[in-house]
Amino acid sequence: MKKIGLYLFTNDLRINDNTLLHQASQSVDELLCVAVEPRLSTYSVRLSQEQENGAHRHLFINQAIGDLALSLARLGQRLFVLERNTSEDLVQLVKSQQVTHFFASSHCAHDERQLVKDTLTQCPDLFISQQHHTTLFESDAFPFELTKLPRSFTKFRLQVEHLEVKTEESVITYLPPAPQTATECDRKAIPELSDSETGDYIGGETAGLTHLENYFSHDYAGTYKQTRNALDGIENSTKFSPWLALGCVSPKTIYRHLKQFEAHRGANDSTYWIYFELLWREYFYWKCLTLGTSLFGRASNDLSNEQLLDTTAGSSFAKWKSGNTNYPIVDACMRQLNATGYMSNRGRQLVASCLIHELGIDWHHGAAYFESQLIDYDVASNWGNWAYIAGALNPQAPQNANKQRAANQSQSKSRHFDLVKQTDMYDPEHAFINKWHRDDEASTSTRYQDVI
């Protein structure tokens, strides 16, 4: 019997360092490559009060998908892109193409996991293969069960930072052909990269690997710890996050380049801090997986009464989104986000603190707006960071739980930033504020914008 595989690309839009795709190439006779274009969920639409992804995020996603399609074409394959994030289209493909093997990245987020679960429920005879291959570690490498994931990042870091990162790179030089009947499948037209290669950050594995090589060819990594909090500056942060978020580049690939840099130019606090930030990303990934829907404050697409905005709060939220809060540093950061699709890590902390503490708006609204706009939107890092700022990363223990144990557990504290002090520290001359209050801000080049 012919083995026909379906590989579902989600947050792993790459060919290189893709062990699951390599496994698929060795396991089946024919392979159907499918990607689902990320869309805002009904829940995020209601929270963000945005109907769809912003223009910058939409473009970056399309570029990444287009680049993947070109890479697959060089291997004699083709990519089928589904516009709807539902199991119906996947089930239709499985049945029409008589798929026997199903390959998909294990995801930390509920909706993405539910998509695969629903598909498998309707196609129970499929051979399924999944991997957590967007992380530094597999869960079985941890010295603890996932159900006992440390409540704080520091405790997590101390237990995992000395673990071995398996950096063997899988190289794919062959993929089985697509089923001949696959040409009859409905699919979204893949954008022509020549029509969309604008701006300084281009989506896709090709651009991501080029950026990675360029970053480590300079001495930026050696001073990263001193420059990482700057609101602007191309040399101040790694800028890996856009490509990490879509899986165009894997964290193991970054780790491998980091170790090569240290071997040739020496290790210091700054190079360690790049690894430190990768560990933060790792922590949020596994935290998101263990929390499930509770990270998002819901078990359905319906908003709770606490999350509904009255007229006053709705107006304040709209001003926050557009950068008109009358907090200059916050307004500059939000205008930067709207004009470019990204914002520095320090900026994200400040605008989140403002929304939560100065404006008194539920943090879920801000997280959802970031989801719609950021080119480096990563479900775990975005929602995890917002929950961290709000002091909501560790849900309270149930009332009937052991009181002594609950008392011994560290409770999350919210982070309230003094915006005046932060401005004095990171924009003392108001250069950043003035830049994003100019009349020609919409046409400002993005070349020197900061991305974590």
C-alpha positions as CSV (number, residue, x, y, z in Angstrom):
1,M,0.0,0.0,0.0
2,K,1.3,3.4,-1.0
3,K,2.2,5.7,2.0
4,I,0.9,9.2,1.5
5,G,1.9,11.8,4.0
6,L,0.6,15.3,4.8
7,Y,3.0,17.7,6.4
8,L,1.2,20.6,8.2
9,F,3.4,23.7,8.4
10,T,2.4,26.0,11.3
11,N,5.0,27.7,13.4
12,D,7.9,25.9,11.5
13,L,8.0,27.6,8.1
14,R,11.5,26.3,7.2
15,I,13.3,23.5,5.4
16,N,16.6,23.7,7.3
17,D,16.9,22.2,10.8
18,N,13.5,20.6,10.5
19,T,13.8,17.1,11.9
20,L,10.1,16.4,11.5
21,L,10.2,17.2,7.8
22,H,13.3,15.1,7.5
23,Q,11.4,12.2,9.1
24,A,8.5,12.7,6.8
25,S,10.8,12.6,3.8
26,Q,12.1,9.2,4.9
27,S,8.7,7.7,5.8
28,V,6.3,8.1,2.9
29,D,6.1,7.6,-0.9
30,E,4.3,10.9,-1.6
31,L,4.0,14.0,0.5
32,L,1.4,16.8,0.6
33,C,2.9,20.0,2.0
34,V,0.2,22.2,3.6
35,A,0.4,25.6,5.4
36,V,-2.4,27.4,7.2
37,E,-2.3,31.1,7.1
38,P,-2.5,32.5,10.7
39,R,-5.7,34.5,11.3
40,L,-7.1,36.3,14.3
41,S,-9.4,34.2,16.4
42,T,-12.9,35.4,17.1
43,Y,-11.8,35.9,20.7
44,S,-8.8,38.1,19.7
45,V,-11.0,40.0,17.3
46,R,-13.3,41.0,20.1
47,L,-10.5,41.8,22.5
48,S,-8.4,43.8,20.1
49,Q,-11.3,45.4,18.3
50,E,-9.5,44.7,15.1
51,Q,-11.1,42.6,12.3
52,E,-7.9,41.1,10.9
53,N,-4.1,41.1,11.2
54,G,-2.4,44.5,10.6
55,A,-0.8,45.2,7.2
56,H,2.8,44.6,8.5
57,R,2.1,41.3,10.1
58,H,0.0,40.2,7.1
59,L,2.8,41.0,4.7
60,F,5.5,39.4,6.8
61,I,3.5,36.1,7.0
62,N,2.8,36.1,3.3
63,Q,6.5,36.7,2.6
64,A,7.4,33.7,4.9
65,I,4.9,31.5,3.2
66,G,6.1,32.6,-0.3
67,D,9.7,31.9,0.6
68,L,8.8,28.4,1.9
69,A,7.0,27.7,-1.3
70,L,10.1,28.6,-3.3
71,S,12.3,26.4,-1.1
72,L,9.9,23.5,-1.6
73,A,9.8,24.0,-5.3
74,R,13.5,23.6,-5.5
75,L,13.0,20.2,-4.1
76,G,10.3,19.3,-6.6
77,Q,7.5,20.0,-4.2
78,R,4.7,22.5,-4.0
79,L,2.9,24.2,-1.1
80,F,-0.8,24.2,-0.5
81,V,-2.0,27.2,1.6
82,L,-5.3,27.1,3.5
83,E,-6.9,30.4,4.4
84,R,-9.1,29.1,7.2
85,N,-7.7,27.8,10.5
86,T,-10.3,24.9,10.7
87,S,-10.1,21.2,10.6
88,E,-12.7,20.9,7.8
89,D,-10.2,21.7,5.0
90,L,-7.6,19.4,6.4
91,V,-10.0,16.6,6.7
92,Q,-11.1,17.1,3.2
93,L,-7.5,16.9,2.0
94,V,-6.8,13.8,4.1
95,K,-9.8,12.0,2.6
96,S,-9.5,13.2,-1.0
97,Q,-5.7,12.4,-1.2
98,Q,-6.0,9.2,0.8
99,V,-3.4,10.4,3.3
100,T,-2.0,7.7,5.6
101,H,0.6,9.6,7.6
102,F,0.1,13.0,9.3
103,F,3.1,15.2,10.4
104,A,2.7,18.4,12.4
105,S,4.7,20.4,14.9
106,S,3.5,20.0,18.5
107,H,2.3,23.4,19.4
108,C,2.1,25.0,22.9
109,A,-1.1,27.0,22.1
110,H,-4.7,25.6,22.6
111,D,-6.2,26.6,19.3
112,E,-3.4,25.2,17.2
113,R,-3.4,22.0,19.2
114,Q,-7.2,21.8,18.8
115,L,-6.9,22.1,15.0
116,V,-4.8,18.9,14.9
117,K,-6.9,17.2,17.5
118,D,-10.1,17.8,15.6
119,T,-8.5,16.6,12.4
120,L,-7.4,13.3,14.0
121,T,-10.8,12.8,15.6
122,Q,-12.4,12.7,12.2
123,C,-9.5,10.7,10.7
124,P,-8.7,8.2,13.5
125,D,-6.7,5.8,11.2
126,L,-4.0,8.2,10.4
127,F,-0.4,7.5,11.6
128,I,0.5,10.7,13.5
129,S,4.0,12.1,14.2
130,Q,4.6,15.3,16.1
131,Q,7.6,17.0,17.7
132,H,8.2,20.1,19.7
133,H,10.8,21.3,17.3
134,T,10.5,25.0,17.8
135,T,12.2,24.8,21.2
136,L,15.7,24.3,22.6
137,F,14.8,21.2,24.6
138,E,12.3,18.3,24.5
139,S,10.3,18.0,27.6
140,D,11.8,14.7,28.5
141,A,15.2,16.5,29.0
142,F,13.9,18.5,32.0
143,P,14.6,17.3,35.5
144,F,10.9,17.8,36.3
145,E,7.5,16.8,35.0
146,L,5.7,19.4,33.0
147,T,2.9,19.4,35.6
148,K,5.6,20.6,38.0
149,L,7.0,23.3,35.8
150,P,8.6,25.9,38.1
151,R,6.4,28.9,38.8
152,S,9.1,31.4,38.2
153,F,11.5,31.9,35.3
154,T,14.5,32.1,37.6
155,K,13.8,28.6,39.1
156,F,13.2,27.3,35.6
157,R,16.5,28.8,34.3
158,L,18.5,27.4,37.2
159,Q,17.3,23.9,36.4
160,V,17.7,23.9,32.7
161,E,20.4,26.4,31.6
162,H,23.2,23.7,31.9
163,L,21.3,21.1,29.9
164,E,22.8,20.0,26.6
165,V,21.2,21.6,23.6
166,K,21.2,19.1,20.8
167,T,22.6,21.1,17.8
168,E,22.9,18.4,15.1
169,E,21.5,20.0,12.0
170,S,19.2,18.0,9.8
171,V,19.8,18.7,6.1
172,I,17.1,17.9,3.6
173,T,18.2,17.3,0.0
174,Y,15.2,15.3,-1.1
175,L,11.4,15.3,-0.6
176,P,8.9,12.7,-2.0
177,P,6.8,14.2,-4.7
178,A,3.3,15.5,-4.1
179,P,0.4,13.2,-5.1
180,Q,-0.6,13.7,-8.8
181,T,-4.2,14.3,-7.8
182,A,-3.2,17.1,-5.5
183,T,-3.3,19.5,-8.4
184,E,-7.0,19.4,-8.2
185,C,-7.1,20.7,-4.6
186,D,-8.3,24.2,-3.9
187,R,-5.6,26.4,-2.4
188,K,-4.9,30.0,-1.9
189,A,-2.6,31.7,-4.4
190,I,0.9,32.1,-3.0
191,P,2.1,35.7,-3.2
192,E,4.9,36.7,-5.6
193,L,7.9,37.7,-3.5
194,S,9.0,40.2,-6.1
195,D,5.7,42.1,-5.5
196,S,6.2,42.3,-1.7
197,E,9.9,42.6,-0.9
198,T,9.6,46.0,0.7
199,G,10.9,47.3,4.0
200,D,13.9,46.1,6.0
201,Y,12.5,42.9,7.5
202,I,11.4,40.3,5.0
203,G,9.6,37.2,6.1
204,G,11.0,33.8,5.3
205,E,13.8,31.4,6.0
206,T,16.1,32.9,3.4
207,A,16.0,36.4,4.9
208,G,16.1,35.0,8.5
209,L,19.3,33.0,7.9
210,T,20.9,36.0,6.1
211,H,20.1,38.2,9.0
212,L,21.5,35.6,11.4
213,E,24.8,35.3,9.5
214,N,25.0,39.1,9.3
215,Y,24.4,39.7,13.0
216,F,27.1,37.3,14.1
217,S,29.6,38.6,11.5
218,H,29.7,41.8,13.6
219,D,30.6,42.3,17.2
220,Y,27.0,43.1,18.2
221,A,26.6,40.0,20.3
222,G,29.6,41.0,22.5
223,T,27.8,44.1,23.7
224,Y,24.2,42.9,23.7
225,K,23.7,43.1,27.4
226,Q,24.6,46.8,27.5
227,T,22.5,47.8,24.5
228,R,19.4,45.5,24.7
229,N,17.2,48.0,26.5
230,A,17.5,50.8,23.9
231,L,14.3,51.9,22.3
232,D,16.0,52.2,18.9
233,G,19.1,51.1,17.0
234,I,19.8,48.3,14.6
235,E,22.9,47.2,16.6
236,N,21.1,47.2,20.0
237,S,19.3,43.9,19.8
238,T,19.4,40.6,17.9
239,K,16.3,41.1,15.8
240,F,15.8,37.3,15.7
241,S,12.3,37.4,17.0
242,P,10.3,37.9,13.7
243,W,11.8,34.8,12.1
244,L,11.7,32.8,15.4
245,A,8.0,33.5,15.8
246,L,7.1,31.8,12.5
247,G,9.7,29.2,12.8
248,C,11.6,30.4,9.7
249,V,14.7,30.0,11.9
250,S,14.9,27.6,14.8
251,P,16.3,28.5,18.3
252,K,18.8,25.6,17.9
253,T,20.2,27.2,14.8
254,I,20.6,30.5,16.7
255,Y,22.2,28.6,19.6
256,R,24.6,26.9,17.2
257,H,25.6,30.3,15.7
258,L,26.0,31.8,19.2
259,K,28.4,29.0,20.2
260,Q,30.4,29.5,17.1
261,F,30.7,33.2,17.8
262,E,31.9,32.5,21.4
263,A,34.4,30.0,20.1
264,H,35.9,32.5,17.7
265,R,35.5,35.8,19.6
266,G,35.1,34.8,23.2
267,A,32.2,34.4,25.6
268,N,31.1,37.1,28.0
269,D,28.0,38.3,29.9
270,S,26.5,39.6,26.7
271,T,26.7,36.4,24.8
272,Y,25.3,34.6,27.8
273,W,22.4,37.1,27.8
274,I,21.4,36.1,24.3
275,Y,21.1,32.5,25.6
276,F,19.3,33.9,28.7
277,E,16.7,35.5,26.4
278,L,16.3,32.2,24.5
279,L,15.6,30.6,27.8
280,W,12.9,33.2,28.5
281,R,11.3,32.2,25.2
282,E,11.6,28.5,26.2
283,Y,10.0,29.2,29.6
284,F,7.0,30.9,28.1
285,Y,6.5,28.1,25.6
286,W,6.3,25.4,28.2
287,K,4.3,27.7,30.5
288,C,1.7,28.3,27.7
289,L,1.5,24.5,27.1
290,T,0.8,23.7,30.8
291,L,-1.7,26.6,31.3
292,G,-3.8,25.9,28.3
293,T,-6.7,28.3,27.9
294,S,-6.3,29.7,31.4
295,L,-3.4,31.8,30.0
296,F,-5.9,33.6,27.9
297,G,-8.5,33.9,30.6
298,R,-11.1,32.0,28.8
299,A,-12.5,28.5,28.0
300,S,-14.4,29.7,24.9
301,N,-14.6,32.6,22.4
302,D,-16.9,34.5,24.8
303,L,-15.5,37.5,26.8
304,S,-16.1,37.5,30.5
305,N,-17.9,40.5,32.1
306,E,-14.6,41.7,33.4
307,Q,-13.2,41.8,29.9
308,L,-16.0,43.9,28.4
309,L,-15.1,47.5,27.9
310,D,-17.5,50.3,28.8
311,T,-17.6,53.5,26.7
312,T,-14.9,55.3,28.7
313,A,-12.6,52.3,28.8
314,G,-13.2,51.7,25.1
315,S,-12.2,55.3,24.3
316,S,-9.0,55.0,26.4
317,F,-8.2,51.7,24.7
318,A,-8.6,53.3,21.2
319,K,-6.3,56.2,22.3
320,W,-3.7,53.7,23.6
321,K,-3.8,51.8,20.3
322,S,-3.3,54.9,18.2
323,G,-0.6,56.5,20.4
324,N,-2.7,59.3,21.8
325,T,-2.6,58.7,25.6
326,N,-0.7,61.9,26.5
327,Y,2.1,59.7,27.9
328,P,4.8,60.7,25.4
329,I,7.0,57.6,25.7
330,V,4.0,55.3,25.4
331,D,2.6,57.3,22.4
332,A,5.9,57.1,20.6
333,C,6.2,53.3,21.1
334,M,2.6,52.7,19.9
335,R,3.1,54.9,16.9
336,Q,6.3,52.9,16.1
337,L,4.3,49.7,16.4
338,N,1.6,50.9,14.1
339,A,4.0,52.3,11.5
340,T,6.4,49.3,11.4
341,G,4.9,46.2,13.0
342,Y,7.3,46.0,15.9
343,M,8.6,47.6,19.0
344,S,11.5,47.2,21.4
345,N,11.2,44.9,24.4
346,R,11.5,47.9,26.8
347,G,8.8,49.7,24.8
348,R,6.5,46.7,25.2
349,Q,6.9,46.7,28.9
350,L,6.2,50.4,29.2
351,V,3.0,50.4,27.0
352,A,1.7,47.3,28.8
353,S,2.3,48.9,32.2
354,C,0.5,52.0,31.0
355,L,-2.6,50.1,29.7
356,I,-2.9,48.1,32.9
357,H,-2.0,50.5,35.6
358,E,-2.5,54.0,34.2
359,L,-5.6,53.3,32.1
360,G,-7.0,50.5,34.2
361,I,-7.8,48.3,31.2
362,D,-7.8,44.5,31.3
363,W,-4.4,43.3,29.9
364,H,-6.0,40.7,27.5
365,H,-7.1,43.6,25.2
366,G,-3.5,44.8,24.9
367,A,-2.2,41.3,24.3
368,A,-4.8,40.7,21.5
369,Y,-3.9,44.0,19.9
370,F,-0.2,43.1,19.9
371,E,-1.3,39.7,18.3
372,S,-2.9,41.6,15.4
373,Q,0.0,44.0,14.8
374,L,3.4,42.5,15.6
375,I,5.5,40.9,12.9
376,D,7.2,38.8,15.6
377,Y,3.9,37.7,17.3
378,D,4.6,34.5,19.2
379,V,1.6,33.2,21.1
380,A,3.5,32.1,24.2
381,S,6.0,35.0,24.4
382,N,3.3,37.6,23.7
383,W,0.6,36.4,26.1
384,G,3.2,35.2,28.6
385,N,4.9,38.6,28.8
386,W,1.6,40.4,29.1
387,A,0.5,38.1,31.9
388,Y,3.8,38.6,33.6
389,I,3.5,42.4,33.5
390,A,-0.1,42.0,34.8
391,G,0.9,39.6,37.6
392,A,-1.3,36.9,36.1
393,L,1.2,34.4,34.9
394,N,0.5,32.0,37.8
395,P,-3.2,31.5,38.4
396,Q,-4.3,31.4,42.0
397,A,-4.5,28.0,43.6
398,P,-8.1,26.6,44.0
399,Q,-9.7,27.5,47.3
400,N,-9.9,23.9,48.4
401,A,-6.2,23.3,47.8
402,N,-3.8,22.8,50.6
403,K,-3.6,26.2,52.3
404,Q,0.0,25.7,53.5
405,R,1.2,24.7,50.1
406,A,-0.6,27.7,48.6
407,A,1.0,30.0,51.2
408,N,4.4,28.7,50.3
409,Q,4.0,29.3,46.6
410,S,5.4,32.6,45.3
411,Q,2.6,34.8,44.1
412,S,3.0,36.7,40.9
413,K,3.5,40.5,41.3
414,S,2.5,43.0,38.6
415,R,5.1,45.2,37.1
416,H,4.2,48.9,37.3
417,F,6.8,51.1,35.6
418,D,7.3,54.8,36.4
419,L,7.0,56.3,32.9
420,V,8.8,59.5,33.8
421,K,11.7,57.6,35.3
422,Q,11.8,55.2,32.4
423,T,11.9,58.1,29.9
424,D,14.8,59.7,31.8
425,M,16.7,56.4,31.7
426,Y,16.1,55.4,28.1
427,D,15.2,58.5,26.2
428,P,16.7,61.4,28.2
429,E,17.0,63.7,25.2
430,H,13.6,62.7,23.9
431,A,15.1,61.7,20.6
432,F,12.9,58.7,20.3
433,I,9.8,60.6,21.4
434,N,10.4,63.4,18.9
435,K,11.1,61.0,16.1
436,W,7.6,59.4,16.4
437,H,5.9,62.7,16.9
438,R,7.0,64.1,13.5
439,D,4.5,64.9,10.8
440,D,6.2,62.5,8.4
441,E,6.3,59.6,10.9
442,A,4.3,57.3,8.5
443,S,7.1,57.5,5.9
444,T,10.0,57.1,8.4
445,S,12.4,54.3,7.4
446,T,12.2,51.2,9.5
447,R,15.9,50.4,9.1
448,Y,16.8,51.5,12.6
449,Q,13.9,50.2,14.5
450,D,14.5,47.8,17.4
451,V,13.2,44.3,17.5
452,I,14.1,41.9,20.3
